[in-house]
Amino acid sequence: MSSLLVVSQALFFPVSCNLDRRLLSTKSSDIFRYGHFSKSLRHDDQLVHPEFTPKHVAIIMDGNRRWAKARGLPVQEGHKFITPNLKNICNVSTKLGIQVITAFAFSTENWNRSKEEVDFLMKLYEQLFEEFMRFGGVRVSVIGGRSKLPIKLQKGIELTEEATKDNEGLHLTMALNYGGKYDMLQATKSIASKVKDGLINLEDINNKLFEQELATKCAKPPDLVIRTGGEQRLSNFLLWQLAYSELYFTKTLFPDFGEEAFTEAILSFQQRHRRFGGHTY
């Protein structure tokens, strides 16, 4: 990779991440004296640096249906990987120092799928929340329109959120019956209502106020969004929040998206130079 500096012992680190410039002219035998790699995790011949790890990662879990169809299986067989793969992602994220994972589980458009598939997914998510209620100190929350979800699933979500609210580990946010356009429309309506009622003035409206009306108001915008399955679009996911997120698209279908594939996405993020509309060169 052209954006990686190669040193002896097959160690790699991203030049673009504003590392101590002494490293660029320092002998490889002296690198560890500066402590930059003391908590790094090795992935093949590369190092993942917690200091430069994204704090919030959003994931579009795509490709479950295609994975199943390619094997002559019902689409439900592909969806069965959602829970174990999310657990694996949570475990790896904890090791890497990632604080928030937001997973696109069911969009406002997914209701257009067959009733059989939708019913299967609803029951699958009931089981998912039961499992995550007792999973490794992870805090779980849900964004999206809950009123349209089955009552049993709604109750499962409430129980899981209550049971995990004090967990201090990774925060897993599940986007269920969620759409980015709807999210922004609801935020706009809420602000307009407050202006009408005299609670705020028109001049008070800014980015910070708008973001407080979005479903993700408790989390900072994602640093990185990963889409599996080969498609290269956002599909109405976190449209406001992803304005300056780094995008990572992989052809790997979500059932095959394991620790190695996830770590590759993190390594890709660490090679990028985030300027947020400005420049440093």
GULUMLO-397290 format. One record per residue (C-alpha): residue number from 1; residue in one letter; y, x, z. Coordinates in steps of 0.25 Angstrom, whole numbers. Layout:
REM GULUMLO-397290
     n   res       Y       X       Z
   NUM     a       Y       X       Z
...
//
This chain:
REM GULUMLO-397290
     n   res       Y       X       Z
     1     m       0       0       0
     2     s      13       6      -4
     3     s      21       1       8
     4     l      12       8      18
     5     l      14      22      23
     6     v       0      30      23
     7     v      -2      40      34
     8     s     -15      47      38
     9     q     -26      41      45
    10     a     -24      29      35
    11     l     -13      23      43
    12     f      -3      14      36
    13     f       9       7      41
    14     p      20      -1      33
    15     v      33       7      30
    16     s      41      -5      29
    17     c      40      -9      43
    18     n      51       0      49
    19     l      42       9      56
    20     d      47      21      63
    21     r      52      30      52
    22     r      46      42      59
    23     l      32      37      54
    24     l      36      39      40
    25     s      37      54      41
    26     t      28      56      53
    27     k      14      63      52
    28     s       3      53      54
    29     s      -2      60      66
    30     d      11      56      73
    31     i      11      42      69
    32     f       5      36      82
    33     r      15      44      91
    34     y      26      33      88
    35     g      17      22      92
    36     h      18      13      79
    37     f       3      12      78
    38     s      -1      10      92
    39     k      -4      -5      91
    40     s      -7      -5      76
    41     l     -19     -12      71
    42     r     -27      -5      60
    43     h     -31     -13      47
    44     d     -40      -5      38
    45     d     -30       7      35
    46     q     -18       0      39
    47     l     -11      -3      52
    48     v      -5     -16      57
    49     h       7     -14      66
    50     p      10     -24      77
    51     e      24     -20      76
    52     f      26     -25      62
    53     t      16     -37      63
    54     p      22     -51      59
    55     k      24     -59      72
    56     h      22     -72      64
    57     v      12     -74      53
    58     a      10     -87      45
    59     i      -3     -90      38
    60     i      -5     -99      26
    61     m     -21    -101      28
    62     d     -24    -104      13
    63     g     -37    -103       5
    64     n     -47    -110      14
    65     r     -50    -120       3
    66     r     -52    -110      -8
    67     w     -60    -101       1
    68     a     -70    -113       3
    69     k     -70    -118     -12
    70     a     -73    -104     -17
    71     r     -86    -104      -9
    72     g     -89    -118     -13
    73     l     -86    -124       1
    74     p     -79    -136       6
    75     v     -64    -132       9
    76     q     -66    -135      24
    77     e     -75    -122      24
    78     g     -62    -114      21
    79     h     -54    -121      31
    80     k     -64    -117      42
    81     f     -58    -103      42
    82     i     -45    -107      47
    83     t     -48    -107      62
    84     p     -56     -94      62
    85     n     -46     -86      53
    86     l     -34     -91      61
    87     k     -41     -86      74
    88     n     -43     -72      67
    89     i     -29     -72      63
    90     c     -24     -75      77
    91     n     -33     -64      82
    92     v     -28     -54      72
    93     s     -13     -58      74
    94     t     -14     -56      89
    95     k     -19     -42      87
    96     l      -8     -39      77
    97     g       3     -45      86
    98     i       6     -57      77
    99     q      12     -68      86
   100     v      12     -81      77
   101     i       3     -86      67
   102     t       7     -98      59
   103     a      -5    -104      51
   104     f      -3    -114      40
   105     a     -15    -124      43
   106     f     -11    -137      36
   107     s       1    -140      28
   108     t       8    -153      26
   109     e       2    -153      12
   110     n     -12    -151      16
   111     w     -14    -166      19
   112     n     -15    -167       4
   113     r     -29    -161       5
   114     s     -42    -169       6
   115     k     -44    -177      18
   116     e     -57    -170      21
   117     e     -50    -157      21
   118     v     -38    -161      29
   119     d     -48    -168      40
   120     f     -56    -155      40
   121     l     -43    -146      43
   122     m     -38    -156      54
   123     k     -51    -155      61
   124     l     -52    -140      59
   125     y     -38    -138      65
   126     e     -42    -146      77
   127     q     -53    -136      79
   128     l     -44    -125      77
   129     f     -34    -129      88
   130     e     -46    -131      97
   131     e     -50    -116      95
   132     f     -36    -111      95
   133     m     -34    -118     109
   134     r     -42    -107     115
   135     f     -40     -95     105
   136     g     -35     -82     111
   137     g     -22     -85     117
   138     v     -16     -90     104
   139     r      -4    -100     105
   140     v      -6    -112      94
   141     s       4    -121      89
   142     v       5    -130      77
   143     i      17    -133      67
   144     g      17    -145      57
   145     g      16    -160      58
   146     r       6    -164      68
   147     s       7    -179      67
   148     k      -1    -179      54
   149     l     -12    -171      60
   150     p     -24    -178      66
   151     i     -22    -182      81
   152     k     -34    -173      86
   153     l     -28    -161      79
   154     q     -14    -164      85
   155     k     -20    -165      99
   156     g     -28    -152      96
   157     i     -15    -145      92
   158     e      -8    -150     105
   159     l     -19    -145     114
   160     t     -19    -132     107
   161     e      -4    -130     107
   162     e      -4    -133     122
   163     a     -16    -125     126
   164     t     -11    -112     119
   165     k       4    -114     121
   166     d       5    -103     132
   167     n      -4     -93     124
   168     e       4     -80     122
   169     g      -4     -75     110
   170     l      -3     -78      95
   171     h       4     -91      91
   172     l      -4     -98      81
   173     t       4    -109      74
   174     m      -3    -119      65
   175     a       4    -126      54
   176     l      -2    -139      53
   177     n       3    -150      44
   178     y      15    -141      41
   179     g      24    -139      30
   180     g      36    -130      29
   181     k      45    -140      21
   182     y      42    -151      32
   183     d      45    -141      43
   184     m      59    -138      37
   185     l      61    -153      34
   186     q      58    -157      49
   187     a      67    -145      54
   188     t      79    -150      45
   189     k      77    -165      50
   190     s      77    -160      64
   191     i      90    -152      62
   192     a      96    -164      55
   193     s      93    -173      66
   194     k      99    -164      76
   195     v     112    -163      68
   196     k     112    -178      67
   197     d     111    -180      82
   198     g     121    -169      85
   199     l     111    -160      92
   200     i     115    -148      82
   201     n     127    -146      72
   202     l     125    -143      58
   203     e     130    -129      60
   204     d     119    -126      70
   205     i     108    -127      59
   206     n     103    -113      56
   207     n      90    -106      53
   208     k      87    -104      68
   209     l      89    -119      71
   210     f      81    -123      59
   211     e      69    -115      63
   212     q      69    -121      76
   213     e      66    -134      69
   214     l      54    -129      62
   215     a      40    -130      66
   216     t      39    -115      69
   217     k      51    -115      78
   218     c      44    -107      89
   219     a      40     -96      80
   220     k      47     -85      71
   221     p      45     -86      56
   222     p      33     -80      51
   223     d      34     -65      48
   224     l      22     -66      38
   225     v      15     -78      31
   226     i       1     -76      25
   227     r      -5     -85      15
   228     t     -20     -83      12
   229     g     -27     -89       0
   230     g     -19     -82     -12
   231     e      -8     -93     -13
   232     q       7     -87     -12
   233     r      15     -99      -7
   234     l      20    -104       7
   235     s      15    -118       4
   236     n      25    -125      13
   237     f      22    -116      25
   238     l      34    -112      35
   239     l      44    -112      23
   240     w      56    -109      32
   241     q      49    -100      41
   242     l      43     -91      30
   243     a      57     -87      24
   244     y      55     -73      27
   245     s      41     -71      31
   246     e      32     -61      23
   247     l      22     -68      14
   248     y       8     -63      13
   249     f      -2     -69       3
   250     t     -16     -66       2
   251     k     -28     -71      -7
   252     t     -37     -71       5
   253     l     -41     -85       8
   254     f     -39     -89      22
   255     p     -54     -90      26
   256     d     -55     -75      22
   257     f     -42     -72      29
   258     g     -47     -63      40
   259     e     -41     -52      49
   260     e     -40     -42      38
   261     a     -33     -51      28
   262     f     -23     -55      39
   263     t     -20     -41      43
   264     e     -18     -37      29
   265     a      -7     -48      29
   266     i      -1     -42      41
   267     l      -1     -28      35
   268     s       6     -33      23
   269     f      17     -39      32
   270     q      19     -25      39
   271     q      22     -19      25
   272     r      33     -28      22
   273     h      48     -25      24
   274     r      54     -38      30
   275     r      69     -39      26
   276     f      73     -54      29
   277     g      82     -54      17
   278     g      89     -40      21
   279     h      85     -26      18
   280     t      83     -13      25
   281     y      83      -3      14
//
